[in-house]
Amino acid sequence: MSKYESLNSKVVVIAGGAKNLGALLSKSYAKEGAKIVVHHHNDNSKQQAEATLDEIKSLGSEGTLFSGDLTEIKNVEALFKHAESTFGKVDIAINTVGKVLKKPISEITEDEFDTMSAINAKSAYFFIQYAEKHMNDNGKIITLATSLLAAYTGYYSTYAGEKAPIEHYTRAASKEFMDRGISVNAVAPGPMDTPFFYPQESDEAVEFHKSQALHNQLTDINDIAPIIKFLTTDGWWINGQTLFANGGYTTR
């Protein structure tokens, strides 16, 4: 049995752990006594990362920061090497990194396609790869996907399209890592009520997205964090799955 009865002293790497859902997860695991590696992208997110680290320490837990662009695979490797050299082998690795682009296919440039592919697919693939390399047996790997994977819609081709491979990366990795007892899953929220969501959406689009889910609301990160945490504790028997947590926004 590979259920974590306690998260105390577990080493948790959270990509994008400085803000929004990532920050909430960082603090949630810190409350349980876990040791947190907070990844953030660059100097633009440094202040938020430092604030999150301060909160982790105020909760009585240990934490460390790592800054780097995870579309450069050397930085993914360096992230996990930093985690292991600081706290020891990793127990839980959570990747919340992503980028949204809402644009017609006819207007997408090659540079935009390459950027979206690198952020949403390439970095996710190598995050899984290096997590396993630096992870204890019976570890947990979770990647954030999107409920748009089950939507019939236009304009998100490079977002949903480049998040779609995560489902197969998850299935393949869960099968390959099974001998080590490592579970690999993806969580696919609906549009989340964070600053990540609003820049590309009109007021009308926001209202439409709300109208498609329970209670006429966007997904709240406070409802997603416990699901991710569940996969690393009591939900340990879930493996190789994509969990759609979206209030009915999309279904399969």
C-alpha positions as CSV (number, residue, x, y, z in Angstrom):
1,M,0.0,0.0,0.0
2,S,1.4,3.4,-1.0
3,K,-1.0,5.8,0.7
4,Y,0.7,8.7,2.5
5,E,-0.8,8.6,6.0
6,S,1.0,11.8,6.8
7,L,2.5,14.6,4.6
8,N,4.9,15.7,7.4
9,S,8.5,16.0,6.0
10,K,7.4,14.9,2.5
11,V,9.3,16.8,-0.2
12,V,6.9,18.6,-2.5
13,V,7.9,20.3,-5.8
14,I,5.3,22.7,-7.2
15,A,6.0,24.2,-10.6
16,G,4.3,27.6,-10.7
17,G,4.1,27.4,-7.0
18,A,4.4,31.2,-6.3
19,K,0.9,32.4,-7.2
20,N,-2.7,31.4,-7.8
21,L,-3.4,27.7,-7.5
22,G,0.3,26.9,-7.1
23,A,0.6,29.2,-4.1
24,L,-2.5,27.8,-2.5
25,L,-1.0,24.3,-2.9
26,S,2.3,25.4,-1.5
27,K,0.7,26.7,1.6
28,S,-1.7,23.8,1.9
29,Y,1.1,21.3,1.9
30,A,3.2,23.5,4.3
31,K,0.3,23.3,6.8
32,E,0.8,19.6,6.9
33,G,4.5,19.9,7.6
34,A,5.8,19.2,4.1
35,K,9.0,20.6,2.7
36,I,8.1,22.8,-0.3
37,V,10.1,23.7,-3.4
38,V,8.4,26.7,-4.9
39,H,9.2,27.1,-8.6
40,H,8.6,30.5,-10.3
41,H,9.3,31.6,-13.8
42,N,11.5,34.7,-13.6
43,D,12.1,38.1,-11.9
44,N,8.5,39.2,-12.7
45,S,7.2,36.6,-10.2
46,K,10.0,36.8,-7.7
47,Q,8.2,39.0,-5.3
48,Q,5.2,36.7,-5.2
49,A,7.5,33.7,-4.8
50,E,9.2,35.3,-1.8
51,A,5.8,36.2,-0.3
52,T,4.7,32.6,-0.7
53,L,8.0,31.3,0.9
54,D,7.5,33.7,3.8
55,E,4.0,32.2,4.4
56,I,5.4,28.6,4.2
57,K,8.0,29.5,6.9
58,S,5.4,31.2,9.0
59,L,3.5,28.0,9.0
60,G,6.5,26.3,10.6
61,S,7.6,24.4,7.4
62,E,10.7,24.5,5.4
63,G,10.8,25.9,1.9
64,T,13.1,27.0,-1.0
65,L,12.7,28.9,-4.2
66,F,13.8,27.9,-7.7
67,S,13.6,30.4,-10.6
68,G,13.7,29.2,-14.2
69,D,11.9,28.9,-17.6
70,L,10.8,25.3,-17.7
71,T,10.6,25.3,-21.5
72,E,14.4,25.0,-21.3
73,I,14.8,21.4,-20.2
74,K,18.1,22.1,-18.4
75,N,16.0,24.2,-16.0
76,V,13.6,21.3,-15.4
77,E,16.6,19.1,-14.5
78,A,18.0,21.8,-12.4
79,L,14.7,22.2,-10.5
80,F,14.7,18.6,-9.4
81,K,18.4,18.6,-8.6
82,H,17.9,21.6,-6.4
83,A,15.0,19.9,-4.6
84,E,17.0,16.7,-4.0
85,S,20.2,18.6,-2.9
86,T,18.2,20.8,-0.5
87,F,15.7,18.3,1.0
88,G,16.4,14.9,-0.4
89,K,14.5,12.8,-3.0
90,V,11.1,14.1,-4.0
91,D,7.8,12.5,-2.8
92,I,5.3,14.7,-4.6
93,A,5.7,16.7,-7.9
94,I,2.9,19.0,-9.0
95,N,3.0,21.0,-12.3
96,T,0.6,23.9,-12.5
97,V,2.4,25.7,-15.3
98,G,0.4,26.7,-18.4
99,K,-0.4,29.5,-20.8
100,V,-3.7,30.5,-22.5
101,L,-4.1,31.9,-26.0
102,K,-7.5,32.6,-27.3
103,K,-7.3,33.2,-31.1
104,P,-8.6,31.9,-34.4
105,I,-6.5,29.2,-36.1
106,S,-6.3,31.5,-39.1
107,E,-4.4,34.1,-37.0
108,I,-1.9,31.9,-35.1
109,T,1.7,32.5,-36.0
110,E,4.4,29.9,-36.0
111,D,6.1,31.6,-33.0
112,E,2.8,31.6,-31.0
113,F,2.3,27.9,-31.8
114,D,5.9,27.0,-30.8
115,T,5.6,29.0,-27.6
116,M,2.3,27.4,-26.6
117,S,3.6,24.0,-27.4
118,A,6.8,24.5,-25.3
119,I,4.9,25.8,-22.3
120,N,1.9,23.5,-22.3
121,A,3.3,20.2,-23.7
122,K,7.1,20.1,-23.8
123,S,7.7,21.4,-20.2
124,A,4.9,19.1,-18.9
125,Y,6.6,16.0,-20.6
126,F,10.0,16.7,-19.1
127,F,8.6,17.6,-15.7
128,I,7.2,14.1,-15.5
129,Q,10.5,12.6,-16.8
130,Y,12.7,14.4,-14.3
131,A,10.2,14.0,-11.4
132,E,10.5,10.3,-11.7
133,K,14.3,10.4,-11.9
134,H,14.5,12.3,-8.6
135,M,11.6,10.7,-6.8
136,N,11.3,8.2,-4.0
137,D,9.4,5.0,-4.7
138,N,5.6,5.4,-4.2
139,G,5.8,9.0,-5.2
140,K,3.0,11.1,-6.8
141,I,3.1,13.2,-10.0
142,I,0.2,15.5,-10.9
143,T,-0.1,17.8,-13.9
144,L,-2.7,20.5,-14.4
145,A,-4.6,20.1,-17.7
146,T,-7.9,21.9,-18.7
147,S,-11.5,21.0,-19.0
148,L,-11.4,22.4,-22.6
149,L,-10.1,18.9,-23.5
150,A,-13.7,17.8,-23.5
151,A,-15.1,21.0,-25.1
152,Y,-16.5,21.5,-28.6
153,T,-15.2,25.0,-29.1
154,G,-13.1,27.2,-31.3
155,Y,-10.3,29.8,-30.5
156,Y,-8.4,27.7,-28.0
157,S,-6.7,25.4,-30.4
158,T,-3.2,26.1,-29.1
159,Y,-4.2,25.9,-25.5
160,A,-6.4,22.9,-25.4
161,G,-4.5,21.4,-28.3
162,E,-1.2,21.6,-26.5
163,K,-2.6,20.5,-23.1
164,A,-4.2,17.4,-24.8
165,P,-0.9,15.5,-24.9
166,I,-0.8,15.6,-21.1
167,E,-3.5,12.9,-21.0
168,H,-1.3,10.4,-22.9
169,Y,1.9,11.5,-21.1
170,T,0.0,10.7,-17.9
171,R,-1.2,7.3,-19.1
172,A,2.1,6.2,-20.4
173,A,4.1,7.4,-17.4
174,S,1.7,5.8,-15.0
175,K,2.2,2.5,-16.8
176,E,6.0,2.8,-17.0
177,F,6.4,3.9,-13.4
178,M,4.1,1.3,-11.9
179,D,6.9,-1.0,-10.8
180,R,8.2,1.8,-8.6
181,G,4.7,2.4,-7.1
182,I,4.6,6.0,-8.5
183,S,1.2,7.2,-9.5
184,V,0.7,9.8,-12.3
185,N,-2.5,11.7,-12.8
186,A,-3.8,14.9,-14.4
187,V,-6.5,17.3,-13.0
188,A,-8.5,19.3,-15.5
189,P,-10.3,22.3,-13.9
190,G,-12.8,24.5,-15.6
191,P,-11.9,28.2,-16.2
192,M,-10.5,29.3,-12.9
193,D,-11.3,32.6,-11.2
194,T,-7.7,33.8,-11.2
195,P,-5.7,36.6,-13.0
196,F,-4.6,33.8,-15.4
197,F,-8.1,33.6,-16.9
198,Y,-9.3,37.1,-17.5
199,P,-6.8,38.8,-19.9
200,Q,-8.0,37.0,-23.0
201,E,-11.8,37.0,-22.2
202,S,-14.5,39.6,-22.8
203,D,-17.1,40.3,-20.2
204,E,-19.6,38.4,-22.3
205,A,-17.3,35.4,-22.6
206,V,-16.8,35.4,-18.8
207,E,-20.5,35.3,-18.2
208,F,-20.9,32.5,-20.7
209,H,-18.2,30.4,-19.0
210,K,-19.9,31.0,-15.7
211,S,-23.3,29.9,-17.1
212,Q,-21.9,26.5,-18.1
213,A,-21.2,25.3,-14.6
214,L,-22.9,24.6,-11.3
215,H,-24.1,27.7,-9.4
216,N,-23.2,29.9,-12.4
217,Q,-19.6,30.4,-11.3
218,L,-16.1,29.9,-12.4
219,T,-13.9,27.2,-10.9
220,D,-12.5,28.3,-7.5
221,I,-9.0,27.3,-6.7
222,N,-10.1,26.4,-3.2
223,D,-12.1,23.6,-4.7
224,I,-9.2,22.3,-6.8
225,A,-6.4,22.2,-4.3
226,P,-8.1,19.6,-2.1
227,I,-8.6,17.3,-5.1
228,I,-4.9,17.5,-5.9
229,K,-4.1,16.9,-2.3
230,F,-6.5,13.9,-2.2
231,L,-4.6,12.3,-5.0
232,T,-1.5,12.3,-2.9
233,T,-3.2,10.9,0.2
234,D,-6.5,9.0,0.4
235,G,-6.8,9.0,-3.4
236,W,-3.6,7.1,-3.9
237,W,-5.4,4.3,-5.8
238,I,-6.3,6.6,-8.6
239,N,-3.6,6.2,-11.3
240,G,-3.3,7.2,-15.0
241,Q,-6.4,9.3,-15.0
242,T,-7.5,12.8,-16.0
243,L,-10.0,14.1,-13.4
244,F,-12.4,16.7,-14.7
245,A,-13.2,19.0,-11.8
246,N,-15.3,21.8,-13.2
247,G,-18.9,21.9,-11.9
248,G,-20.2,20.3,-15.0
249,Y,-18.6,22.8,-17.4
250,T,-17.7,19.9,-19.7
251,T,-18.2,16.1,-19.4
252,R,-17.2,12.9,-21.2
